[in-house]
Amino acid sequence: MTQALANGQGAALDVRQPIYVVGHKNPDTDAVASAIGYAWLLRERDGLETVAARAGSMNAQTRFALDCFGAPTPVLLEDASPRFEAIANRIDPLTPDTPLSAAWQLSAKTHRAAPIVEADGTPVGLVTGQSVFGYLSQRLDMTYAVFGKLIAIPCGEACDTDVPKFALTDRISDHRERVMRTQRDDFWVVDGNGKYAGICTRADMLHPPRMKLVLVDHNEPGQAVNGLAEAELVEVLDHHRLGTINTTMPISFHVDVVGSCSTLVAERIRIARLTPPKEVAGMLLSGLLSDTLAFKSPTTTARDRGAADWLARHAFGIDDTERKMGEFADTLLQAGADVSGRSAQDMVQADLKLFESGSVKFGVAQVEVTSFNAILPRMDEIRAALKALQEQRGLDFVALMITDIVENNSLLAGVGEARFFERLPFSRKADGVWNMPGVVSRKKQLLPMLLGMLQG
């Protein structure tokens, strides 16, 4: 996150605030890849200071792709709420034995309280007008005192030592109400070891700088990084159904009917006549192949195939590109389909997406396997994990779509009231489990069906 500039003048914040390009929670390969690719494009084409980010832990398939192409891991961004690091003013502190005159001069120069800090970084107190008046009124006979004597006393004797401290990583919104109930105007900001990092004021907390975000591969608030309402949304680039994101200002918002968000990023790079480096092209190709199940998903379009061919040439070279892409696609999908070492809790949460239809809140997760035989013996364990997830998130129902990437079929395991599943046009395989032959896309096949039933 953006931090205050560490200079003795104080008050100056970084004017080149970065823009975080981030996908949805529980990120899949397309969410991570499109964040990497779009952040690169915005830097190269528009000269923006962008940071590729992820809103959660990465799955095995995504880690495989990053390792394969040597791409850097996007930074973890789980909450976009302003933190105290965004408003910490780093003023060069004074030691407790420094004359009060130095604090007087520092405060006049910075228009801030003067921080008094031990040599090891431990905060002692803040010299403010109130603290000085309080000291003088209690301890000196001001009628006969010489002014020079007054301002020669050590700062440590005339500072306010009861100043509240806030950590750099604390969310401002978590403490704002408490601060508004006090009569104080100045506060400490400390690092993880409780050492001096800066100071902030009540006014700083009322109007902190907002983190700038570009959302890729999603446009629904429930799937977005926490703290979205406290951030400044700059742009959305997506290929899913429309959700409801409210903004205070007009933004660039693009949703298109393709198989992956990585396709949209690749098309923009081509239009800009830029040549992506191997790691960017490789990650975008990975996101595209993952989301389209190597072109087997019904979401696949001719645009996806065209983008994949172009990306593959930049990722693998021009010789025997189609064969190399095919072999890589098989390996990539296999990397995400091994569930032998995964817990049921991980499978139902790793690729979970939350939705709303009227008053009904539900979640649908998806996991890929190479054979149903690897997961059928664990169905009781999976349904127990789904039940725990439903209760934890307060959902009306939750389901796990188990997709066989070899046979292009799926099973659906669900928990919740029977009325949410009784109209499914599929045969029941077991209690709470349905066969879904030919269904592989959550976005294009299963979700429209569920929403249609809820709205019908």
C-alpha positions, -999 to 999 in steps of 0.1 A, spaced: 0 0 0 11 36 -4 30 49 25 38 84 36 71 98 23 98 96 50 111 131 51 117 157 78 91 180 63 63 157 71 28 160 57 38 150 21 22 118 8 31 98 -22 14 115 -52 21 86 -75 -4 63 -58 -3 29 -74 -33 12 -90 -39 -24 -79 -51 -47 -106 -69 -76 -88 -91 -105 -96 -118 -121 -74 -116 -138 -41 -105 -175 -42 -86 -166 -74 -83 -191 -102 -56 -191 -129 -76 -167 -151 -80 -142 -123 -43 -142 -115 -32 -142 -151 -54 -114 -162 -42 -93 -133 -6 -98 -143 -13 -91 -180 -35 -61 -175 -12 -45 -150 17 -49 -175 -4 -34 -203 -15 -4 -183 22 3 -174 35 -1 -209 7 15 -229 -5 42 -205 25 48 -182 5 40 -151 20 28 -119 2 -5 -116 6 -35 -92 -7 -70 -101 -25 -84 -70 -45 -114 -59 -73 -115 -35 -65 -148 -18 -43 -179 -19 -34 -194 -53 -43 -230 -63 -18 -256 -75 -26 -250 -112 -18 -213 -109 14 -219 -90 24 -244 -117 19 -218 -144 39 -191 -125 68 -215 -120 67 -227 -156 70 -192 -171 90 -176 -143 64 -150 -136 65 -131 -103 38 -139 -78 12 -110 -75 11 -93 -42 -16 -105 -17 -44 -80 -13 -71 -92 10 -85 -59 21 -86 -25 2 -97 -5 32 -73 25 40 -47 17 66 -28 40 89 3 36 67 -15 57 41 -18 87 65 14 82 86 34 115 84 70 106 90 85 137 108 121 134 120 116 129 157 134 146 186 148 128 217 135 135 252 165 156 262 162 180 232 154 215 243 117 225 240 128 253 216 136 226 190 102 211 193 87 246 190 106 252 157 98 217 144 60 222 150 61 256 133 78 241 103 56 211 98 23 224 113 22 191 132 28 180 167 65 173 175 72 136 180 95 128 210 110 93 205 138 74 223 169 65 204 156 29 199 124 42 183 101 38 213 75 67 213 76 89 244 51 116 237 40 144 214 48 181 221 16 200 213 4 235 223 -18 219 249 10 198 264 33 228 267 6 250 283 -2 222 307 34 218 317 40 255 322 8 261 341 16 234 366 53 235 372 67 270 366 60 304 380 53 322 347 52 356 364 89 357 370 102 330 346 126 340 319 114 330 284 148 315 276 145 293 306 111 281 296 120 269 262 153 253 274 135 226 294 138 191 279 111 181 254 105 149 274 91 170 303 66 189 283 51 163 260 18 144 262 27 108 270 -8 94 269 -12 95 231 -30 65 216 -10 43 192 -22 27 159 -3 1 139 6 8 103 -15 -21 91 -46 -13 112 -77 -3 92 -86 33 98 -123 25 98 -119 1 128 -108 30 150 -125 61 135 -155 60 159 -133 57 189 -112 86 178 -142 108 171 -153 104 208 -120 118 221 -108 154 223 -74 146 209 -62 157 175 -28 139 172 -20 102 173 10 78 170 15 54 141 38 25 150 53 -5 132 48 -41 141 73 -38 169 56 -8 185 83 16 172 78 50 158 66 51 122 49 85 121 20 106 134 -15 113 121 -43 136 130 -80 133 134 -85 152 101 -62 126 84 -85 98 96 -117 115 83 -105 117 47 -77 91 41 -65 85 5 -84 56 -11 -67 27 -27 -71 27 -65 -84 -6 -79 -89 -22 -113 -111 -53 -111 -105 -81 -136 -124 -114 -141 -153 -103 -119 -178 -75 -113 -198 -85 -83 -192 -69 -49 -196 -103 -31 -166 -117 -51 -144 -86 -48 -116 -79 -23 -128 -68 11 -131 -31 16 -142 -24 -20 -166 3 -7 -137 22 9 -115 21 -23 -116 41 -55 -127 18 -83 -111 29 -116 -120 2 -141 -137 -32 -146 -127 -58 -172 -147 -90 -171 -165 -118 -190 -191 -128 -165 -228 -118 -159 -234 -83 -146 -234 -78 -109 -241 -46 -90 -212 -24 -82 -220 12 -72 -195 40 -80 -195 77 -72 -179 86 -105 -182 72 -140 -156 45 -147 -145 23 -176 -166 -8 -175 -162 -36 -201 -178 -70 -200 -176 -92 -231 -187 -127 -241 -155 -147 -243 -142 -177 -225 -117 -160 -203 -107 -125 -191 -71 -133 -203 -85 -132 -239 -97 -97 -233 -63 -86 -220 -45 -103 -249 -67 -85 -274 -59 -52 -259 -22 -59 -260 -25 -67 -297 -45 -36 -304 -18 -15 -287 8 -32 -310 29 -43 -280 49 -75 -276 43 -92 -243 73 -108 -226 73 -146 -223 61 -146 -187 32 -123 -195 22 -142 -226 26 -175 -208 4 -166 -179 -23 -151 -201 -23 -183 -222 -25 -203 -189 -56 -183 -178 -72 -188 -212 -66 -225 -214 -77 -230 -178 -110 -212 -181 -119 -228 -215 -107 -263 -204 -84 -262 -234 -112 -251 -257 -136 -279 -245 -158 -256 -225 -190 -243 -242 -178 -208 -232 -150 -210 -258 -153 -186 -288 -133 -180 -319 -117 -150 -302 -103 -173 -275 -87 -196 -301 -72 -166 -319 -59 -151 -288 -44 -184 -277 -26 -189 -310 -11 -154 -307 -1 -159 -271 14 -193 -277 38 -178 -303 51 -154 -277 52 -180 -250 68 -209 -269 82 -194 -301 70 -199 -337 83 -234 -342 58 -262 -337 36 -239 -316 4 -258 -318 19 -290 -305 37 -272 -277 4 -255 -267 -15 -288 -267 11 -305 -245 12 -276 -221 -26 -275 -219 -27 -311 -209 -1 -306 -182 -17 -274 -169 -51 -290 -165 -36 -320 -148 -18 -297 -124 -52 -285 -112 -70 -318 -112 -51 -337 -85 -73 -338 -54 -55 -366 -36 -37 -343 -11 -65 -318 -7 -89 -316 22 -127 -314 17 -126 -279 32 -101 -268 6 -121 -282 -23 -153 -265 -13 -136 -231 -6 -107 -228 -31 -128 -218 -61 -160 -206 -43 -181 -178 -58 -210 -162 -39 -242 -151 -56 -275 -134 -47 -309 -138 -63 -335 -117 -46 -333 -126 -9 -315 -159 -16 -278 -160 -10 -259 -190 -23 -224 -202 -32 -211 -225 -60 -176 -239 -59 -159 -260 -86 -132 -285 -85 -116 -304 -115 -107 -341 -115 -95 -366 -140 -119 -392 -128 -149 -393 -105 -133 -424 -89 -109 -401 -71 -136 -382 -53 -167 -405 -50 -155 -422 -18 -152 -388 -1 -187 -375 -8 -198 -377 28 -168 -357 38 -174 -332 11 -211 -327 20 -201 -322 57 -176 -295 45 -203 -279 24 -227 -278 54 -201 -262 76 -194 -236 49 -231 -229 45 -235 -222 82 -203 -202 84 -212 -179 55 -249 -177 63 -260 -191 29 -293 -205 19 -276 -232 0 -241 -241 -13 -230 -266 -40 -197 -280 -53 -195 -287 -90 -171 -316 -96 -159 -316 -132 -142 -345 -149 -119 -328 -174 -113 -360 -194 -149 -370 -199 -164 -335 -199 -191 -343 -173 -198 -331 -138 -214 -341 -105 -231 -316 -83 -230 -320 -45 -253 -297 -26 -266 -288 9 -295 -266 19 -333 -268 17 -346 -293 -7 -367 -267 -26 -335 -252 -39 -325 -284 -57 -358 -302 -64 -362 -286 -98 -328 -295 -111 -331 -313 -145 -306 -340 -135 -308 -375 -122 -299 -381 -85 -268 -402 -80 -269 -403 -42 -283 -383 -14 -274 -346 -22 -255 -356 -53 -266 -352 -90 -252 -364 -123 -247 -335 -148 -237 -351 -181 -221 -326 -206 -221 -298 -180 -186 -283 -174 -191 -245 -172 -203 -230 -139 -207 -196 -156 -226 -206 -188 -244 -238 -179 -250 -243 -142 -254 -207 -129 -280 -196 -154 -300 -228 -146 -298 -220 -108 -308 -184 -113 -336 -193 -136 -351 -217 -110 -348 -191 -82 -363 -163 -103 -390 -186 -118 
